[in-house]
Amino acid sequence: MINEVFDDSSVTEIEKVFNRVHEQPIYTQKKVFKFEGVSWDCDQIVDSHKAICNPDGDVIAVVGKGYKLIQNADILPEYEKAIYRSGLDTTGMKR
C-alpha cells in the first residue's frame, strides 16, 4: 500500500536508496609550454562541459556547464509528499 511506501517516515529512507553524484571538470590532452629553456605540461580544462560522476568516480554523464545538478534524494521526497497528501488511490504503487 502506498501509505507504507510514501508516508512521512519513509521519505527519510530515500538517502539510502539513491547514491549522491558529484560534478567534476573534464580535461583534455596535455599542452606543453616552453619558456626560457624550461618546459612543462598541464592539463587543459574543457570549459564548456562538465562530468557527472557516481560515488566511485565513474563518469555517468557529460553535461553543459549550465546544467544544474539536483540530487534525486533531494527532489523525490517532495514528489512523494505530494502523492501522499493528494489522497489519490495508490493501491499497488511501489517506489
QUIQUIFEN-V890589 format. One record per backbone hydrogen bond with DSSP energy under -0.5 kcal/mol. CO is the residue of the C=O (numbers start at 1). NH is the residue of the N-H. E is the energy in kcal/mol with one decimal. If there is no record, write none. Layout:
co:CO nh:NH e:E
co:CO nh:NH e:E
//
This chain:
co:1 nh:4 e:-1.2
co:1 nh:5 e:-1.1
co:2 nh:6 e:-4.1
co:7 nh:10 e:-0.6
co:7 nh:11 e:-1.1
co:8 nh:12 e:-0.6
co:9 nh:12 e:-0.6
co:10 nh:13 e:-1.2
co:11 nh:14 e:-1.5
co:12 nh:15 e:-0.7
co:13 nh:16 e:-1.3
co:13 nh:17 e:-0.7
co:14 nh:17 e:-1.2
co:14 nh:18 e:-2.1
co:22 nh:53 e:-3.2
co:24 nh:51 e:-2.9
co:26 nh:46 e:-3.3
co:28 nh:44 e:-0.7
co:29 nh:44 e:-0.7
co:31 nh:42 e:-1.8
co:33 nh:40 e:-2.5
co:35 nh:38 e:-1.9
co:38 nh:35 e:-3.0
co:40 nh:33 e:-3.7
co:42 nh:31 e:-2.6
co:43 nh:45 e:-0.5
co:44 nh:28 e:-2.7
co:45 nh:47 e:-0.9
co:46 nh:26 e:-0.5
co:46 nh:49 e:-0.5
co:48 nh:65 e:-1.9
co:49 nh:26 e:-0.5
co:50 nh:63 e:-2.7
co:51 nh:24 e:-2.3
co:51 nh:53 e:-0.5
co:52 nh:60 e:-3.3
co:52 nh:61 e:-1.3
co:53 nh:22 e:-2.2
co:54 nh:57 e:-2.3
co:58 nh:54 e:-2.4
co:61 nh:52 e:-3.0
co:63 nh:50 e:-2.5
co:64 nh:67 e:-1.8
co:67 nh:69 e:-0.7
co:71 nh:74 e:-1.1
co:71 nh:75 e:-1.6
co:72 nh:76 e:-2.7
co:75 nh:78 e:-0.9
co:75 nh:79 e:-1.1
co:76 nh:80 e:-2.6
co:77 nh:81 e:-2.7
co:78 nh:82 e:-2.0
co:79 nh:83 e:-2.4
co:80 nh:84 e:-2.7
co:81 nh:85 e:-2.6
co:82 nh:86 e:-1.1
co:83 nh:87 e:-0.6
co:83 nh:88 e:-0.6
co:84 nh:87 e:-0.6
co:88 nh:90 e:-0.9
co:90 nh:93 e:-2.5
//
